[in-house]
Amino acid sequence: MKIEYIRNFIKLIEYKNFSALANDLSISQSTLSHQISQIEKALGGIQLINRTTKKFALTEAGKIFLLYARQLIEIYNSCERELRKFKSQESEPIVISASTIPGSHILPKLITDFKNAHPNVLFNVSINNSQLSIENVTKKKADFAGIGSFMDYEKEKFDYIEIGEDEFKFICSPTHELLKKGEKKITLKDIIPYPFIWREEGSGMRDIFQQQFKDYNELNIKLEMNDNDSIISTVNESNYISVMSEMMVNRSEKANLIKTFNIKEYPVIAKRKLYFIKLKELDLSGIKKSFWQYIKKKTEKIKK
């Protein structure tokens, strides 16, 4: 039984005339008559309209069906309205500002999977450092941020989800003379003479490194760059050393672009958690709320 047929049945009761309604619907009278017959057939052959009199009249069964038909249409219309809201929400853009590691190594898979399940969602993702990403959230230029440090912001002002963990590694060229000592024998004193390159102010990696590597002031800091790939290229072609996320260096080390090494005084240079955040004061609705809950659910599964 088609919903269109039920709608036309209700209209027919208002018109009380097959010909007039068929004309307004731009269909033939025989088509309209066929629709009513199909409803009667679906109900087990029960006659809804008394066809033995010249005056239009419903049978007793027709009166009962009209009562429920109106309820059915109202329920169907309510359902359509709710679904239209959902469809408009799905088209709502989701703006994310993310630092390099969350934005390049963790969020892409989560975003892609969510997009596959909600094809109408529009994602706008920009890669910035942690400082700028948090600023974008606080200024409401972005709905969410992926960060490697809360920087100087109060953590309590945000809702956050732990989306991963990260460890830092020292890196140098695969042919660097430091490696001649043997990786297990390198000390802080050995690396001090070599020029050091690190990330710019505002980088979460730099912030965590300064917090946890207490001797960073001893390093021979010569350059800063706001791009990890540029740092890798610089290290690969010079005697510079640097520090970088383990997630970032793994692929480059396999490609023999760089080499990681440890120093005796710091078996672990620095560790950090990676976060997906939003303003605590911001109430999410629609598809944005669904995306937040999805990230939370997926990362909880990863932890287990």
Backbone as a ProteinNet text record, in pm:
[ID]
protein_1_A
[PRIMARY]
MKIEYIRNFIKLIEYKNFSALANDLSISQSTLSHQISQIEKALGGIQLINRTTKKFALTEAGKIFLLYARQLIEIYNSCERELRKFKSQESEPIVISASTIPGSHILPKLITDFKNAHPNVLFNVSINNSQLSIENVTKKKADFAGIGSFMDYEKEKFDYIEIGEDEFKFICSPTHELLKKGEKKITLKDIIPYPFIWREEGSGMRDIFQQQFKDYNELNIKLEMNDNDSIISTVNESNYISVMSEMMVNRSEKANLIKTFNIKEYPVIAKRKLYFIKLKELDLSGIKKSFWQYIKKKTEKIKK
[TERTIARY]
84.7	0	89.7	78.9	163.8	108.8	200.7	159.4	85.6	123.7	56.9	-90.7	-119.6	-257.9	-340.8	-281.9	-352.9	-379.1	-280.8	-300.3	-418.3	-422.3	-528	-664.5	-664.3	-790.9	-847.4	-759.2	-803.7	-853.2	-781.9	-825.1	-960.1	-980.8	-1105.7	-1224.2	-1204	-1311.6	-1347.6	-1245.2	-1270.3	-1342	-1298.4	-1355.4	-1492.9	-1507.2	-1629.9	-1662.9	-1556.5	-1577.4	-1449	-1457.2	-1339.8	-1287.3	-1376.6	-1337	-1266.5	-1320.3	-1262.8	-1123.2	-1108.6	-977.8	-876.5	-916.2	-825.6	-775.7	-863.3	-826	-720.9	-741.6	-646.6	-512.9	-516.3	-393.3	-322.2	-386.8	-332.9	-311.3	-407.1	-406.8	-545	-558.4	-688	-778.5	-907.5	-1002.7	-985	-951.6	-931.2	-808.6	-705.1	-585.9	-620.6	-697.9	-738.7	-824.8	-916.4	-1002.7	-920.4	-817.4	-728.2	-654.8	-611.2	-540.4	-629.8	-755.9	-848	-872.7	-885	-905.6	-785.6	-665.4	-544.1	-541.3	-590.5	-599.4	-697.5	-812.3	-914.4	-861.5	-786.1	-727.1	-626	-543.7	-441.7	-506.5	-627.9	-699	-781	-763.2	-832.7	-962.2	-976.8	-1097.6	-1212.9	-1184.1	-1289.2	-1322.5	-1450.2	-1492.6	-1495	-1431	-1421.9	-1522.8	-1558.2	-1651	-1773.3	-1889.1	-2013.9	-2036.4	-2023.1	-2033.7	-2173.4	-2267.9	-2402.8	-2498.7	-2451.6	-2535.6	-2472.2	-2553.4	-2501.5	-2429.7	-2474.4	-2411.6	-2286.4	-2175.4	-2048.9	-2064.8	-2029.7	-2042.9	-1943.6	-1893.2	-1802.7	-1882.6	-1829.6	-1886.4	-1843.7	-1898	-1856.9	-1707.7	-1661.7	-1518.6	-1436.4	-1491.7	-1422.7	-1403.9	-1507.6	-1498.9	-1388.6	-1381	-1276.5	-1138.3	-1128.3	-997.7	-955.9	-1050.8	-1019.9	-957.4	-1012.5	-960	-811.5	-781.4	-643	-553.2	-610.5	-533.1	-479.2	-562.8	-519	-405.6	-417.3	-310.8	-181.7	-196.6	-79.3	-5.8	-82.8	-22.6	45.6	-17.1	43.3	175.3	176.7	300.7	407.1	364.8	459.1	515.3	428.9	474.6	572.8	544.4	634.8	770.6	766.6	890.6	971.1	902.8	970	1035.5	964.9	1020.2	1147	1143.9	1262.3	1378.7	1349.6	1455.7	1514.2	1431.3	1483	1579.3	1549.4	1639.8	1774.1	1764.2	1887	1968.8	1901.1	1971.6	2041.9	1976.3	2039.6	2158.2	2147.7	2259	2377.5	2349.2	2457.2	2535.7	2472.5	2541.3	2619.8	2604.5	2672.4	2823.2	2903.5	3049.1	3105.9	3207.1	3280.4	3421.6	3458.1	3587.3	3683.5	3798.7	3899.1	4032.6	4094.9	4231.8	4319	4424	4502.5	4651.5	4726.4	4871.9	4915.4	5042.3	5089.5	5060.5	5097.1	5082.6	4936.2	4850.5	4708.8	4647.3	4682.6	4621.1	4666.2	4789.9	4843.9	4848.8	4847.6	4869.2	4755.9	4666.5	4560.9	4421.7	4393	4257.6	4215.6	4306.9	4261.5	4181.3	4224.4	4152.7	4015.7	4009	3881.6	3784.9	3837.3	3752.6	3701	3788.1	3748.5	3640	3655.3	3554.9	3420.7	3424	3299.5	3235.1	3317.6	3268.1	3201.6	3256.4	3197.6	3057.9	3039.3	2908.5	2812.7	2866.8	2785.6	2837.1	2807.4	2865.8	2836.1	2731.1	2696.3	2773.3	2851.3	2927.4	3040.6	3058.5	3165	3273.4	3391.2	3501.7	3595.2	3636.2	3735.6	3848	3960.4	4070.3	4192.9	4247.3	4370	4477.3	4601.9	4714.5	4785.1	4785.9	4852.6	4929.8	4999.3	5060.3	4955.4	4992.8	4896.9	4844.7	4933.2	4893.7	4783	4806.1	4707.9	4580.3	4593.8	4475.2	4385.2	4446.5	4366.8	4303.5	4379.5	4325.3	4204.9	4213.8	4103.1	3977.1	3994.5	3879.5	3823.8	3912.3	3865	3797.2	3842.2	3782.3	3667.1	3636.4	3526.5	3544.7	3671.2	3702.1	3705.8	3712.8	3711.8	3622.4	3555.8	3470.2	3554.4	3660	3744.1	3891.5	3978.6	4121.8	4188.6	4290.3	4376	4509.5	4551.5	4669.9	4765	4890.9	4991.4	5028.4	4970.4	4995.5	4887.3	4849.6	4754.6	4822.7	4955.2	5032.7	5007.9	4977	4953	4805.3	4722.4	4578.5	4540.6	4434.6	4384.8	4305.2	4349.8	4289	4139.8	4104.1	3967.4	3866.1	3914.8	3824	3775.2	3829	3798.7	3743.8	3660.9	3631.1	3736.2	3790.6	3897.4	3891.1	3941.6	3949.4	4094.6	4148.7	4284	4277.9	4346.7	4339.1	4469	4568.9	4693.8	4803.6	4915.9	5035.2	5153.5	5251.6	5363	5492.4	5600	5731.2	5828.1	5920.6	6014.6	6145.3	6207.6	6336.2	6431.7	6559	6661	6684.1	6709.5	6735.1	6859.8	6923.1	7037	7042.8	7137.4	7157.3	7205.4	7170.6	7220	7372.5	7436	7582.6	7648.8	7572.4	7625.4	7740.6	7840.9	7959.6	7929	7819.8	7779.4	7761.3	7709.6	7676.6	7799.9	7916.3	8039.7	8072.3	8020.6	8044.2	7968	7864.5	7774.1	7656.9	7536.7	7415.3	7404.6	7456.3	7440.3	7542.3	7635.2	7742	7731.3	7630	7615.2	7566.2	7631	7594.6	7549.1	7495.3	7454.7	7574.4	7687.8	7809.1	7847.2	7821	7855.8	7770.4	7644.7	7555.6	7559.3	7609.7	7609.4	7682	7794	7863.5	7787	7692.8	7626.6	7507.3	7489.1	7376.5	7243.5	7154.7	7024.2	6913.6	6818.3	6702.9	6575.9	6483.9	6359	6243	6122.1	6000.2	5986	5892.9	5868.8	5795.2	5795.6	5713.4	5567.2	5497.2	5357.5	5341.9	5453.2	5449.2	5431.4	5338.1	5317.8	5439.3	5505.1	5624.3	5734.6	5755.1	5857.3	5820.9	5693.6	5649.4	5676.5	5639.4	5660.8	5810.1	5886.1	6031.1	6096	6056	6111.3	6071.4	5950.8	5904.1	5978.9	6001	6050.2	6200.4	6258.4	6402.5	6470	6507.5	6552	6682.7	6760	6888	6878.4	6758.7	6745.1	6825.3	6846.9	6924.9	7071.7	7115.9	7253.8	7275	7166.4	7177.2	7221.5	7286	7339	7230	7128	7010.4	7043.5	7027.8	7064.3	6946.7	6850.5	6739.8	6607.9	6500.2	6366.4	6284.3	6200.7	6115.6	5977	5877	5740.2	5685.6	5775.5	5732.7	5825.2	5769.1	5849.2	5923.9	5859.7	5926.2	6049.9	6041.6	6157.2	6270.9	6234.6	6336.6	6405	6326.9	6384.2	6478.9	6437.9	6523.8	6653.5	6642.9	6762.3	6858	6803.9	6885.8	6951.2	6875.7	6925.9	7047.1	7050.9	7154.2	7262.1	7271.7	7366.2	7409.9	7485.4	7526.1	7434.7	7319.7	7222.2	7161.2	7119.7	7041	6909.1	6813.5	6684.3	6614	6494.5	6409.6	6273.1	6209.8	6085.1	5998.4	5870.3	5775.6	5812.8	5800.6	5828.7	5737.3	5611.9	5518.7	5568.4	5631.2	5677.1	5803.7	5892.5	6024	6026.3	5929.5	5934.8	5945.8	5858.9	5859.2	5987.6	6033.4	6154.7	6279	6278.4	6392.9	6395.9	6280.2	6273.5	6319.9	6296.4	6339.5	6485.8	6551	6693.4	6720.2	6622.8	6641.2	6704.9	6675.2	6727.7	6760	6821.4	6850.2	6815.8	6746.5	6717.2	6829	6847.8	6946.7	6904.8	6957.6	6930.2	7055.3	7038	7154	7143.4	7257.3	7261.8	7179.4	7190	7125.6	6971.9	6921.6	6777	6732.6	6714.7	6662.5	6528	6450.5	6325.7	6338.3	6333.8	6350	6226.8	6113.2	5986.2	5871.4	5763.2	5641	5523.2	5421.7	5303.7	5179.4	5065.2	4937.1	4889.1	4814.8	4756.6	4606.6	4553.2	4414.2	4330.1	4201.5	4099.1	4011.9	3999.2	3934.9	3823.5	3740	3639.5	3620.7	3563.5	3533.2	3429.6	3453	3359.1	3225	3225.9	3101.9	3018.4	3077.6	3008.5	2923.7	2792.1	2702	2691.2	2724.4	2719.1	2579.5	2541.1	2413.4	2431.3	2338.1	2337.3	2460.6	2513	2620.6	2751.9	2772.1	2894.8	2898.3	2784.4	2774.6	2799.9	2745.7	2767.1	2914.6	2982.3	3124.7	3206.8	3177.8	3248.5	3231.6	3108	3081.5	3150.2	3156.8	3224.5	3374	3438.5	3581.3	3603.7	3517.6	3528.9	3517	3420.1	3397	3513	3559.7	3668.3	3798.2	3830	3955.6	3949.2	3830.7	3815.4	3842.9	3800.2	3826.9	3975.8	4045.1	4188.5	4264.9	4222.4	4289.2	4276.9	4158.4	4135.3	4220
-118.2	0	125.2	203.8	321.2	438.6	516.6	631.8	733.8	740.5	833.6	797.6	667.9	623.2	662.7	650.3	685.1	835.5	915.1	1060.5	1094.1	1029.6	1058.3	1010.1	903.5	856.8	964.9	1022	1126.8	1248.7	1285.8	1399.7	1371.2	1247	1209.6	1229.1	1203.5	1222.2	1370.8	1456.9	1601.5	1647.3	1594.1	1635.3	1572.3	1447.1	1369.4	1356.3	1357.2	1349.6	1301.3	1184.7	1126.6	1217.9	1267.8	1346.4	1476.5	1546.1	1674.4	1654.7	1550.9	1526.2	1482.4	1395.4	1348.2	1464.6	1557.9	1675.4	1759.3	1780.5	1860.2	1788.2	1656.2	1577.7	1556.2	1599.9	1581.2	1433	1352	1209.4	1176.3	1061.7	1023.1	971.4	973.9	924.5	775.1	704.2	559.6	527.5	613.5	593.2	611.9	716.9	741.5	626.7	580.2	468.5	342.2	322	206.2	215.3	335.8	354.2	315.2	358.1	324.8	174.4	115.7	-29.9	-105.7	-53.2	-116.4	-111.8	-1.1	7.4	-98	-106.4	-204.2	-347.1	-370.4	-503	-535.6	-437	-456.6	-482.4	-431	-450.3	-578.8	-660.3	-789.9	-788.1	-689	-682	-609.9	-539.1	-464.7	-337.9	-315.5	-198.4	-75.2	31.4	155	259.2	256.9	355.7	282.5	332.7	271.1	309	210.1	236.7	205.3	174.8	138	256.3	371.3	490.6	599.9	690.8	800.7	902.8	918.3	1013.8	951.7	1029.5	978.1	950.4	828.9	793.1	684.6	693.5	591.1	477.9	359.6	245.9	259.9	177.4	181.3	149.8	53.2	19.4	138	211.4	328.2	436.4	455.3	555.4	519.4	390	344.8	363.3	324.5	337.6	484.1	575.1	717.8	770.2	724.8	766.5	728.5	603.8	557.2	612	631.8	685.6	824.6	907.8	1041.2	1034	939.4	921	873.5	780.8	729.4	840.9	924.9	1034.2	1134.4	1162.8	1256	1201.4	1072	1008.2	1011.6	980.1	979.6	1120.2	1221.6	1359.5	1402.6	1362.1	1393.6	1328.9	1204.3	1131.6	1202.4	1245.1	1316.1	1445.1	1518.9	1644.3	1619.8	1517.5	1484.8	1442.3	1363.5	1315.5	1429.7	1527.8	1643.2	1722.6	1733.8	1801	1729.3	1596.8	1517.3	1534.1	1538.8	1554	1688.5	1794.2	1926.3	1931.4	1859.3	1854.3	1781.4	1676.1	1599	1682.5	1784.4	1869.8	1980.9	1989.7	2093.8	2068.4	2170.7	2150.1	2128.9	2044.8	2023.2	2077.2	2178.5	2244.9	2196	2145.5	2092.5	2159.7	2207.8	2258.8	2161.3	2108.8	2004.2	2025.7	1992.8	1994.4	1873.8	1868.9	1775.5	1629.3	1582.4	1439.6	1396.9	1463.7	1426	1444.3	1557	1589.7	1503.5	1451.7	1374.1	1223.8	1182.6	1041.2	972.1	1048.2	984.6	1016.6	1144.6	1185.3	1144.2	1139.8	1105.9	977.2	871.1	743.2	755.9	824.5	842.3	926.6	1032	1118.4	1042.8	966.9	891.2	789.9	716.5	616.3	682.2	795.8	866	920.3	971.2	1024.9	915.1	795	682.7	649.2	664.5	635.8	754.3	874.5	996.5	1077.6	1033	1092.8	1239.8	1293.6	1434.4	1529.8	1476	1561.7	1630.1	1758.8	1836.3	1864.9	1806	1828.8	1936.4	2026.2	2127.5	2113.9	2055.5	2026.9	2108.6	2182.9	2258.9	2214.4	2207.1	2166.7	2292.4	2307	2418.6	2362.4	2446.3	2395.2	2392.6	2337.6	2322.7	2456.5	2556.1	2688.7	2747.6	2749	2807.6	2724.4	2593.7	2507.2	2533.7	2551.1	2582.9	2720.8	2816.4	2950.9	2946	2866	2854.5	2801.2	2710.4	2657.7	2762.9	2830.4	2930.3	3048.9	3081.9	3192.7	3146.4	3017.5	2953.7	2960.7	2959.3	2947.3	2799.9	2712.4	2567.9	2503	2394.4	2321.5	2235.7	2175.1	2084	2111.1	2058.1	2066.9	1936	1897.6	1786.1	1845.2	1818.7	1886.1	1788.5	1833.5	1754.8	1815.6	1930.9	1997.6	2102.7	2124.2	2230.5	2366.3	2368.2	2490.7	2562.3	2692.1	2767	2775.7	2703	2708.4	2615.9	2652.3	2569	2452.1	2333.9	2211.6	2202.8	2259.3	2248.5	2324.5	2412.2	2488.8	2407.8	2287.3	2208.3	2070.5	2018.8	1876	1814	1700.9	1641.6	1489.4	1433.6	1289.1	1253.7	1158.1	1111.2	1023.2	1065.1	991.1	917.1	928.4	857.3	898.8	830.1	862.9	873.8	951.6	982.6	987.3	944.5	952.8	1021.3	1098.9	1174.2	1097.6	1120.6	1059.6	1164.9	1154.1	1234.8	1177.8	1267.3	1221.7	1290.2	1220.9	1277.1	1211.4	1253.8	1192.8	1048.3	957.3	818.6	809	914.3	913.1	1005.6	1050.6	1145.7	1083	1162.8	1111.8	1071.3	1121.6	1079.9	928	870.6	728.5	638.9	695.2	616.7	570.6	642.7	606.8	480.6	451.2	343.6	404.9	365.8	430	427.6	323.8	309.6	390.8	451.4	524	675.6	723.7	867.6	933.3	1043.5	1116.6	1257.8	1327.2	1466	1550.5	1527	1601.7	1581.9	1462.2	1433.2	1513.8	1539.6	1603.4	1756.8	1811.1	1957.1	2033.2	1985	2062.5	2074.7	1985.6	1983.8	2079.6	2148	2242.3	2168.6	2230.9	2168.9	2250.3	2180.1	2244.5	2193.5	2283.7	2240.6	2320.2	2288.5	2352.2	2492.8	2566.3	2706.3	2719.7	2840.5	2870.5	2841.9	2778.9	2742.1	2596.3	2529.9	2387.1	2307.9	2212.8	2128	2041.4	1996.1	1913.3	1991.8	2115.4	2199.4	2225.4	2251.6	2279.5	2160.8	2040.4	1919.5	1891	1910.5	1887.9	1979.1	2105.8	2199.5	2162.6	2110	2071.1	1948.4	1849.7	1720.8	1699.9	1764.9	1752	1871.8	1854.9	1968.3	2031.7	1958.2	2011.7	2072	2107.9	2156.2	2283.8	2363.1	2486.7	2460.3	2337.5	2300.6	2277.3	2253.9	2221.4	2343.4	2316.1	2420.9	2459.8	2530.1	2561.2	2668.1	2631.3	2720.5	2757.7	2668	2691.9	2650.1	2711.9	2662.2	2664.4	2563.1	2551.8	2507.5	2548.2	2513.1	2395.5	2314.6	2202.1	2082.8	1970.1	1851.2	1796.3	1800.4	1750.2	1833.1	1963.9	2050.3	2018.2	1986.9	1949.6	1819.8	1724.1	1595.9	1616.7	1699.8	1727.2	1795	1888.1	1959.2	1864	1779.9	1682.8	1584.4	1541.1	1443.1	1494.5	1626.4	1682.9	1760.3	1742.4	1822.6	1748.5	1818.8	1761.1	1808.7	1868.8	1909.8	1786.7	1803.9	1703	1767.8	1686.3	1739.9	1638	1673.2	1581.9	1582.1	1464.9	1455.1	1341.8	1350.2	1246.1	1111.8	1007.9	872.8	836.7	882.6	855.2	915.2	1032.5	1103	1040.9	993.5	950.2	807.1	725.3	583.1	562.5	630	613.4	668.8	782	843.7	760.7	695.7	611.6	486.9	430.5	314.5	350.7	476.7	523.8	567.9	551.4	586	734.7	816.6	962	1014.7	948.2	988.9	863.9	888.1	780.1	829.2	748.2	785	735.5	806.3	760.6	804.3	735.2	768	826.5	894.6	939	878.8	850.8	777.9	843.5	976.2	1045.5	1046.3	1026.5	1030.2	908.5	793.2	676.1	707.5	789.7	842.1	994.5	1052.5	1198	1270.5	1233.2	1294.4	1208.9	1209.2	1139.6	1235.4	1213.4	1298.8	1224.1	1273.9	1226	1322.3	1270.8	1352.4	1363.4	1480.6	1507.2	1559	1528.3	1587	1669.6	1800.6	1889.9	1973.8	2024.4	2125.9	2213.9	2330	2417.2	2350.6	2352.9	2291.4	2362	2492.2	2570.8	2548.1	2483.3	2465.3	2338.4	2356.2	2241.9	2199.2	2075.4	2023.8	1972	1983.1	1927.9	1862	1777.2	1716.6	1635	1654.6	1571.7	1596.4	1716.5	1746.1	1664.8	1653.7	1572.4	1425.8	1381	1242.5	1216.1	1313.2	1296.6	1291.3	1376.4	1376.9	1241.4	1193	1064.3	949.7	962.9	860.8	855.3	971.9	977.3	916.6	949.6	898.3	746.7	694.9	550.2	476.2	527.8	462.1	462.4	572.2	578.7	494.1	478.7	388.9	245	208	72.6	50.7	154.7	145.7	123.4	193.6	180.6	40.1	-20.5	-156.8	-258.1
0	0	0	-104.7	-118.1	-39.7	19.5	98.8	12.5	-116.2	-208.5	-224.6	-226.5	-242.4	-119.9	-3.6	120	123.8	82.6	76	-15.5	-131.8	-229.5	-180.7	-100.6	-41.5	51.9	134.5	227.8	150.4	43.8	-38.5	-104.9	-145.2	-211.4	-117.8	8.2	106	114.2	100	104.6	-22.2	-139.1	-268.3	-292.2	-245.1	-267.4	-416	-497.5	-643	-708.9	-775.4	-840.1	-951	-1032.2	-1148.5	-1108	-1009.9	-966.4	-906.8	-823.7	-762.4	-867.9	-956.8	-1061.3	-1145.8	-1173.3	-1252.3	-1177.8	-1048.1	-969.4	-952.2	-949.4	-934.8	-1068.6	-1175.5	-1311.9	-1344.9	-1300	-1336.9	-1391	-1452.7	-1507.5	-1395.5	-1419.9	-1321.1	-1298.6	-1405	-1393	-1305.8	-1315.4	-1231.9	-1085.3	-1055.1	-916.5	-864.7	-947.8	-910	-882.9	-964.7	-946.8	-812.4	-773.1	-646.2	-527.9	-532.4	-423.3	-421.2	-538	-546.2	-489.1	-509.9	-457.6	-304.8	-247.4	-100.9	-50.4	-113.4	-72.7	-86.1	-190.7	-212.5	-102.5	-66	38.5	174	194.2	320.4	322.2	220.3	216.1	139.3	50.4	-31.4	35.3	142.9	213.7	135.3	111.3	35.3	125	77.9	155.9	111.6	-18.6	-75	-128.9	-94.5	-139.7	-285.5	-372.6	-516.2	-570.7	-482	-527.5	-528	-477	-475.4	-560.5	-610.8	-691	-604.7	-480.1	-388.9	-329.6	-325.4	-271.3	-121.4	-81.1	60.8	98	220.3	272.9	334	326.8	400.1	546	632.8	773.3	785.7	703.4	703	654.2	556.3	502.8	607.4	694.3	801.3	901.2	932.5	1025.9	964	835.9	769.7	759.1	734.2	723.6	853.7	966.4	1095.7	1110.2	1076.5	1089.2	978.3	859.7	747.6	782	845.2	884.8	987.9	1079	1179	1113.1	1017.7	946.3	871.4	803	725.8	818	932.7	1028.1	1081.8	1114.1	1161	1051.7	929.5	816.9	793.6	799.3	780.1	889.1	1013.4	1124.4	1103.4	1057.3	1029.1	920.4	815.1	705.3	754.2	839.5	891.8	972.9	1056.8	1137.2	1049.9	948	858.8	776.1	739.6	666.1	752.3	882.3	975	979.2	986.1	992.7	865.1	752	625.1	617.6	665.6	661.9	757.1	870	964	903.3	826.8	765.9	665.6	610.6	514.6	582.4	714	790.8	790.8	763.2	760.9	901.1	911	1035.5	1013.9	1090.9	1074.6	1182.8	1140.2	1232.7	1206.5	1312.5	1305.1	1383.6	1321.7	1387.6	1368.8	1472.7	1460.2	1377.1	1341.3	1238.8	1269.7	1388.7	1417.1	1424.2	1504	1500	1361.6	1295.8	1167.3	1052	1059.1	946.8	972.1	1099.9	1130.1	1205.8	1267.4	1346.7	1294	1274.6	1235.6	1094.6	994.3	858.8	848.4	915.2	910.9	975.9	1089.4	1159.3	1076.9	1016.3	932.7	811	747.7	628	659.7	769.3	807.2	838	906.8	939	811.6	722.4	595.4	512	514.8	440.7	491.6	622.9	682.1	669.9	651.1	639.4	519.8	399.2	278.6	257.3	320.3	300	390	483.8	575.3	499.3	525.7	463	566.4	549	641.7	586.3	673.7	640.6	742.8	700.6	792.4	753	849.2	824.3	922.6	874.6	958	1009.5	1140.5	1207.4	1326.6	1401.5	1523.4	1635.1	1750.3	1860.5	1909.5	1919.5	1967.3	1879.8	1750	1658.1	1653.5	1664.3	1662.1	1781.6	1898.9	2018.3	2003.4	1952	1929.8	1836	1732.6	1637.1	1704.1	1799.6	1873.9	1968.7	2042.3	2139.6	2071.7	1951.1	1876.1	1786.9	1798.7	1725.4	1573.2	1533.1	1390.4	1349.7	1449	1425	1529.6	1490.9	1585.1	1679.5	1622.8	1698.5	1666	1753.1	1725.8	1766.5	1690.3	1728	1770.6	1893.3	1947.2	2016.2	2029.3	2099.7	2232.5	2264.7	2392.7	2413.4	2539.5	2571.5	2581.5	2561.7	2566.6	2700.4	2697.7	2822	2857.9	2784.6	2810.5	2927	2998.2	3107.2	3049	3083.4	3030.5	3064.7	3180.3	3230	3143.9	3056.9	2971.2	2850.4	2835.8	2716.5	2753.4	2666.3	2665.5	2576.3	2616.3	2535.3	2537	2429.9	2412.8	2382.8	2453.1	2423	2297.9	2193.3	2066.8	2033.8	2121.2	2095	2190.1	2180.9	2258.4	2163.6	2204.3	2116	2196.7	2136.8	2200.6	2105.3	2159.4	2076.8	2059.3	1944.2	1913.8	1858	1894	1828.6	1689.4	1592.1	1455.3	1398.6	1306.1	1233.7	1096.9	1016.1	885.1	902.5	812.8	822.3	815.2	762	750.2	851.8	949.5	1048.2	1127.3	1155	1225.7	1369.7	1425.5	1560.1	1569.2	1460.9	1461.6	1466.7	1438.9	1443.6	1585.3	1684.3	1823.5	1864.1	1785.9	1826.8	1900.8	1861.9	1913.1	2065.5	2129.5	2274.3	2353.7	2285.4	2355.7	2343.2	2273.8	2253.3	2382.4	2418.8	2540.1	2505.3	2604.3	2584.6	2541.7	2602.2	2569.2	2422.4	2367.7	2227.9	2129.3	2163.8	2066.1	2073.9	2184.9	2202.3	2090.9	2037.6	1933.1	1801.2	1777.1	1646.3	1642.6	1530.9	1520.5	1534.3	1606.4	1637.1	1571.2	1511.5	1448.1	1514.5	1545.2	1605.3	1551.9	1605.1	1557.5	1611.9	1554.7	1589.5	1722.7	1777	1894.8	1860.3	1951.6	1926.1	1891.3	1860.8	1830.9	1960.3	1959	2075.5	2102.9	1996.7	2012	2083.5	2042.3	2106.5	2252.6	2279.5	2415.1	2507.1	2463.2	2544.6	2560.5	2454	2459.3	2564.1	2565.9	2663.8	2806.8	2822	2955	3008.8	2922.1	2969.5	2949.7	2850.5	2828.5	2894.5	3020.5	3102.2	3053.7	2974.3	2925.7	2786	2743.1	2605.3	2582.1	2689.6	2675.1	2643.4	2669.5	2640	2489.9	2418.3	2276.3	2195.4	2084.2	1996.8	1894.9	1944.4	1862.8	1759.1	1632.5	1522.2	1431.5	1420.2	1326.9	1390	1340.5	1371.8	1243.5	1226.7	1108.2	1151.9	1074.3	1111.3	1030.8	977.6	895.3	919.6	956.8	988.4	866.9	750.8	629.9	597.1	619.7	595.1	692.1	815.6	914.6	873.5	828.4	784.4	666.3	571.4	455.5	497.9	591.1	639	709.2	794.9	868.1	771	672.5	576.5	498.8	474.7	387.6	462.6	595	672.4	798.5	881.7	1010.1	1123.3	1086.7	1186.9	1254.3	1380.1	1449.4	1490.9	1525.7	1567	1655.7	1699	1774.6	1708.5	1704	1629	1681.8	1651.9	1691.2	1629.5	1710.8	1661.5	1544.9	1548.8	1439.4	1309.3	1321.1	1202	1144.7	1232.2	1183.5	1130.1	1170.9	1132.1	981.4	907.4	761.9	699	750.6	695.2	725.3	841.1	874.8	786.4	759	670.3	528.8	490.1	357.8	358.2	472.1	488.1	467.2	505.3	498	626.5	735.4	865.5	947	1061.7	1156.3	1295.7	1374.3	1512.5	1603.1	1714.4	1811.5	1951.8	2050.4	2190.1	2254	2366.6	2444	2584.8	2643.8	2770.5	2880.3	2891	3001.6	2991.8	2869.8	2848.7	2767.3	2831.6	2759	2692.6	2762.5	2704.8	2702.1	2583.4	2570	2621.8	2568.9	2609.7	2558	2633	2591.9	2608.1	2529.1	2542.6	2496.4	2538.4	2487.6	2379.5	2286.7	2180.4	2205.3	2178.9	2217.3	2100.9	2109.8	2023.1	2115.2	2089	2185.6	2124.8	2215.3	2181.7	2304.4	2285.2	2398.6	2488.8	2619.4	2712.9	2708.3	2685.5	2684.9	2559.1	2459.8	2332.3	2333.5	2319.4	2309.6	2163.5	2137.5	2001.3	1970.3	1845.8	1802	1666.8	1633	1501	1469.6	1349.4	1298.9	1372.8	1424.7	1500.1	1629.6	1693.8	1814.6	1781.1	1669.8	1626.8	1600.4	1539	1508.8	1637.2	1732.3	1861.7	1931.4	1935.2	1999.6	1926.1	1793.3	1712.2	1745.2	1752	1786.7	1924.6	2018	2154.8	2157.5	2085.8	2082.9	2016.5	1904.2	1830.2	1909.3	1975.3	2050.3	2177.2	2233.5	2349.4	2308.2	2188	2137	2114.6	2064.1	2038.7	2168.4	2275.6	2405.3	2461.7	2437.2	2487.8	2410.7
[MASK]
++++++++++++++++++++++++++++++++++++++++++++++++++++++++++++++++++++++++++++++++++++++++++++++++++++++++++++++++++++++++++++++++++++++++++++++++++++++++++++++++++++++++++++++++++++++++++++++++++++++++++++++++++++++++++++++++++++++++++++++++++++++++++++++++++++++++++++++++++++++++++++++++++++++++++++++++

